[in-house]
Amino acid sequence: MNQVFDARLQPMLQDAQLERLCNGATWSEGPVWLREDDCVLWSAIPNKAIWGRN
């Protein structure tokens, strides 16, 4: 069950499921959704890496 803090988000979560995209990161930033590329990106700061998934 998702906990929603802003009721405006509720319509988007009706059938949503959480999915782990990465684990083991010690310091990461993101995610950011790129609509034009249909992908999500996040970065690992210490490794100077950017990962994505579509």
Secondary structure in CASP SS format (residue, H / E / C, confidence):
PFRMAT SS
TARGET T0000
AUTHOR 0000-0000-0000
METHOD secondary structure of the structure
MODEL  1
M C 1.00
N C 1.00
Q C 1.00
V C 1.00
F C 1.00
D C 1.00
A H 1.00
R H 1.00
L H 1.00
Q H 1.00
P H 1.00
M H 1.00
L H 1.00
Q C 1.00
D C 1.00
A C 1.00
Q C 1.00
L C 1.00
E C 1.00
R C 1.00
L C 1.00
C C 1.00
N C 1.00
G C 1.00
A C 1.00
T C 1.00
W C 1.00
S E 1.00
E E 1.00
G E 1.00
P E 1.00
V E 1.00
W E 1.00
L E 1.00
R H 1.00
E H 1.00
D H 1.00
D C 1.00
C E 1.00
V E 1.00
L E 1.00
W E 1.00
S E 1.00
A E 1.00
I C 1.00
P C 1.00
N C 1.00
K C 1.00
A E 1.00
I E 1.00
W E 1.00
G E 1.00
R E 1.00
N C 1.00
END
